[in-house]
């Protein structure tokens, strides 16, 4: 492990030196440490579900949910850094090219490898994919499946739907020059979750197979049009594209989310609250506003679980009790705030390194679990503590190893390819200067750029649970 971490650190230092940015300190930051912690939490939670490989396993108390804790921690990190990435670039086209080459290669690798390696009775790919291959391909290809009535190809991909819609919102806000209004959006989403979290209708657009197919076709058409507008590099068309994406995201989360309304709205409140903390840290909003906003969001996150996560609603939520949601929500905030307060200190290199490979670790941990289940199929259960420790150590070694390989051989090369593609597109279709239209602050929207974040903003911020 130390040798791998050392190699990765040295290569990151060389890359930073070549790009003129800060050395390894920028890669081994507090956000990387939080990513590593979140990824471990999600992986260990899923590991304990089918097997007794970790202490307690499925006997975790009903008020604990490490999976949701890890997911919410990732959403906070995403909210903190993603808007900064777009503002730093000042270019919606560059942002989306970076996102596509950042996310899709690793996802495609995971799905294809799972289909090729794992037998059908141990596959991690949902059976819905085999029954509806074209619908699954388009729905999951858009990364909007959880909002369109399409089953996730991999169970953990539901978080990517929320991430994608958040990107839509960030793009629309940037197009309008409203990207500094994070506090109002965080409070607004939290207030909707608190007041209407048990009332907003769910799944009203995809009520049967025919309506689901129509919704997927309509969403695909809108997204293709929006991306075509953004890729032209023309400010007027890019604004239209951003508004199309934002409008589509708003329709989907209010009318067709699979999750309970309070969870859906609180996830977006959480991400925008993460943005509020970024803006406070960089002096873009006052401390009082940040404290009041985040305090209100945390309070709503706890109360919505207590108020709504009961009875039949539990069938539409990601947790098994109101305490599991509410306690995980507060815990994720507590850990994020602690990390932020300690951001100037050096975190353990192994934890920051896990953060760097966290996206691959998140995608691959369930296939590795299913693979080990396949290898143990037909064998007597391993009940001894020694046997469980050996299995756990083997699982972690395999997971970390394949995740590092995915990071080195897939994630990084495709990120570099994305940069080359962007340069080629920019040469062929030069980015036009923004029009003098003002955003209310006297500055053309595309001209504003965020301060350089403390870590690379194109690193993975995605994780989830089934």
N, C-alpha and C positions, 0 to 999 in steps of 0.2 A: 504493500500500500504506500509506504513512504517513498519508494522509488518511483511509483507511478505519479504520485502527487508532485514529486520533485521534477520529473520530466515535464509534466503539464505546466508547472510554475515557470520553469526555465523557458519553455516555448512561448508562454504568455508574455513573459518579460521581453523576449526578442521581438514578438509581434508589436508590443507596446512601444518599444524603442524605435522600430521601423516606422510606426504611424505617428510618432511624435507625441504620444500621450503618456500619461503617468505609468510607471512600471507596475510590478505585481500588486502593489497596494490597491490599485484600481480594480483588480480582478478579485482580490481576496477581501472584499468589503463586507459590511454588515448585511447587506441584502443577499449576498451569496450565502452567508451563514444561515439566514432565515430560510432561504430556498432549500438548503440541505436539510434543515430540521423538518420543514414541511414535507419534503419528499420521503424522509425516513418514517415520519408519522403515518403517512398514507400507506406506504409499502408494508409496514409492520401491522397495521390494522387489517389489511387484506390478507396478510399471511396468517393471522390468527383466526380468520373466519372458517376455512375448511379444515384446518389442522390445529392440533395442540402443540405447535412448535415454539410458541412464545408463552410466557407466564399468563395464565388465565384464559387466553384464547377467546373462544366464544362466551366465556363466563365473565366478560367485562361487565361491570355494573351498568344498569340501564341509564344512568345519568352521565356516562362517559362515552365519547365518540371521537377517538383520535383521528379518524378519517376526515370528518367534517372540520375538525380543528386545523388539520393540514391544508385542506382546501381553502378555508377562509383566510388562513395566513398567506397562501399564495395569491388570493384575490387582493389582499391589502398591498402586497408587493407589486402586483400588476397595476393597481390604481396609482401607486406612487410613481412608477417609472414609465409606463406606456405613454401618457400624454406628454411627458418630458421628451420622449424619443421623437414624437411627431413635431413638437415645437422646436427641438434642437435642429432637426432637418429643415423645417420650414417648407416642406414639400410633401404633399399627400402622395404623389406618385412614388417617391423614394421610400416613404413609410410603408406603403402597401407591397412594393416589391420586396422589401426587407422582411415583412411579415410572412409573405407567401413562401419565400425560400427558407425562412426560419422554421416554419411549422410543418408544411406538407411533406417534405422528404422523410422526416423521422416517422411521421404517422403512416405514410405509405409503406415504408420499410417494415414497421411493426405488423401491419395488417398482412402484407404479403408473406413475410417470414412465418407468421402464425399459421396462415393457410397452408404453407408448404411443409412446415416441420411438424406441427401438432396433428395427431389423428382426429377424425371428426368427433369421436366421443369425448375428446379432451380439448376441443378447440376453445379458444377464448373469443372467437368471432361469433356474434349472436346468430341464432338460427334464422332470424328475420332476413338477414343478408342473403342466405341461400334461397329463401322463398321469394324474395323481391329484390333481385340483384340490381336492376337498373334504378329503381327507386332509391335503394340504399346507396348506390354509387353517387347519384346526384345529391341526395339529401346530406350524406356524410361528406361529400366533396365540397359542398357549400359551407360545411361546419355549422349548419343551422338546424340539424336534425332534431335536436331536443325541443325546438320551438315549432316544428312542422309536423309532428305526429309520426315521425320516422324513428325507428329504434336505432340506438347507437350501435354502430358496427362493433366497437369495443366499448364496454361499459363505462370506462373512465373518460370517454370522449365527451361526456355531457358538459364538463367544465369548459371545453373548447367552444361550445356554443355560447356560453356566457361571455367568454373572452372575446369571441368574434363580434357579438352584438355591442360589447363595450367599445371595440375598435370602431364600429359603425358610429356610435354616439360621439366618440372623440373626433372622428373625421368630420362629422356634420358640424360640431361646435367650432372646430378650427375653420371650416369653410365660411361660417357666419361671423367669425371673429369673436365668438362667445366662449372661447376655451378657458378664459380666466374665471368663469362663473361656477367653479367646482363646488363651492360651499353651498350655493343655492340649490344645485342639483342633488347634492348629498342629502341635504335637509328635506328636499321635496320627495325623493324616493323613499326616505325613511318615514316621512309623514304618511305617504300613501300606504306603505306597509302596515303602519300602526293602525290607521283608521279603516282601511279597506282590505287588509290582508286576508280576511276570511270570507270576503264577499265577491271579489273580482272573479268572473267566470273564467274557466280554464278549458282549453281545447275546443273552442267554439268554431274554429276554421277547418279543423280536420276531424270531422265527426264520423267519416266512413272512408273506405279505400279510395273511392272516386274523388272526394273532396281533398284527401291527402295528396293524391297525384296532381290535382289542379293547383293546390297551394305550392307544391314543390316546383311545378312548371312556372308559376307566376313569380315566385321568389328568385328562381334561376334567371328569368328574363330581366328582372329588376337589377339583380346583382351584376349581370353581364353588361347591361347598359351603364350602370354606375361606374364600373371599373373601366369601361371604354372611355367614358368622359374624363375620368381621373388620369388615365394614361396618356391623353393627348398633350398634357402639359399646359393647356390653355386655362387660365384662371376662371373664366366664366363657365366653361364646361366642367372644370374640376369642382366648382361650387355646386353645380347641378348634381354631379355624382355624389358628393358628400351628403347633400340633402336627401337624395334617394336612399342612401344607405341608412341615414339616421331615421327617416320616416319608416322604412321597412322594419328596423329594429324596434321602434316604438310600437308598431302594430303587433308584432309578434309577441313581445313580452306582456302586453296588456290583454291579448285575446287568445293566445295559443301556447302558453308555456306549459310544459309537463309538470313542473314543480308547483307547489302551493304558492299562492300569490304573495304571501308575506315573505317567503324565502326568496322568490324571484326579485322582488323589489329591494329587499335588504341586501342582496348580493351587489346590486348596482349602487345602492347607497354606500356600501362598504368600499367599493372601488373608487368612487368619487371622493369619499372621505380620505382614502389614501392619497389622492391627488391634492387634497387640502393640506395634508401634512407636508407634502413636497413644496407646495407654494409658501407655506409658513416658514419652512426651513430656509428657503431662498429669498425671503423678504418680500414676497409678492402679495401677501395678505397679512393682516395684523394677528398677533397672538390671541387676542380675545376672541376674534372671529373663529379662529381655528379651534380653540378650546371649546367654545359653545357648540360649534358644528359637530365636532367629533364626540363630545359628550352626549349630544342629542342622538346621534346615530347609534352609539353604544347602548344607550338606554332603550331605544326602540328595538335594537337587535335582541336584547334580553327579554323585553316585554312581549314582543310578537310571538316568541316561542311559548311563553307562559299563557298567552291569550288564545292562540290559534292551533298550536301543535297538539291536538287531542283527537280522540275518536277516529272518525272516518278520514280526517285530514291526514293522519299518519300514513295513509296509503299513497299520498301525493307528496310526501316530504322525504328528505334524505336521512332522517334520523328516526329513532324508535321511541322517543319520548320528548316532552317539552324541555326537560332538563338537559338532555343530550345536546339539543340545539343551543339553548341559552348559555349553558356553561362553556361549550366549545367556542361560541361566539365571543364571549368575554375573555376566554383564555387566549384566543388568537390575537385579540387586541392587546392584551397584557404583554404577550411575547413580542409583538411588533413594536410597541412603545419602548419596551426594555431594550430591544435591539437598536432602536433609534437613539435612545439616550446613551448607549455605549458605542455609537457608530465611529467614534474617533479612536477606539481601542482596537487592538489586533485580536481577531478571532482565530480559533484553531484552524490550521490550514486544511486539515482533513474535512472539516465541516464546510468550509468555503469551497473546497474542491467538489464535494458532493453537490453543492449548489450549482456549480458550473455544469455538471452532468445531470441535473435534476429533471430536465425535460425527458431525456432518454430513460432515466430511471423510472419516472412516472409512467411512461408508455409501456415499458418492458416488464414491469414487476409482475403484472398478472399473467402474461405469457410464461414467464419463468415459473411462477407458482403452478400453473396448469401443467407445464412440462415436468416438474418434479412430482406432481400428482400422478402423471402418466407413468413415470419411472417406478413409482411405488405401488402401482395398481396390482392387486392380487397378492400383495405381501401382507404379512401380519402387521397390525398397528404397532408403531414404535412408541411405547409408553414409558420407557425408562428416561430419567432425566438426562443421562449421558447421551442417549440416542437422539433426544430432542435437541440437545445443544449441538451435536454434530450436524444434524439436518439444518438447523438454523444457520450455523457457520457456513455450510455448503451453499445454502440459498443466498446468503449475503455475498459470498465470494463470486458466485455465478452472476448474480444481478449486477454487482458493481463492475465486474469485468466486461459484461456485454454492453452495459450502459456507457462505459468509457470508450469501448470500440465504436459504438454508434456515434458518440460525440465526436471522436477523432476522424472517423471514416465517412460519416454521413453529414452530421450537423455542420461542422466547420467547412468542409469542402463546398457544400451547397450554399452556405452563407457567402463564401468567396465568389461562387458562380453568380449569385444574386447581385453582388456588387458589379461584376463585369457586365451582366445583362443590363443593369441600370445605366451604366456608362454608355453602352451601345444604344439603348433607347434614347438616352438624353442627347447623344450626338445626332441621331436621326430625327428626333422630334424635340428640339431644344425647348427648355422650360421658358415660357414667356414671363416677362415681368408683370407683377400684379397691377391691377388697375388702381387708380387713386381713390377708389371707394374706401371710406373710412369705417372702422368698426366701433366708433363711439369713443375711442381713446385717442384718436388722432394718428393712429398707426395702421397702415395697410395690414390685414391679417397675416399674409404670408411673410411679412417682414419681421414679425416678432419671433424671437428664438429664446428658448429657455436656457438658463445657465447649464453648463456641462454637469451632468449628474455624476455622483461619486463613484458609480460603477458603470460599465458598459450597458447602455440601454437596449441593446439588441439581444441580451441574454434571455434564456427561457424564463417565463414567469407562469407557466401553466402546470397545473397538477389537479388531481381529482380523485374521486372514489366512485364506486358503483352504487 
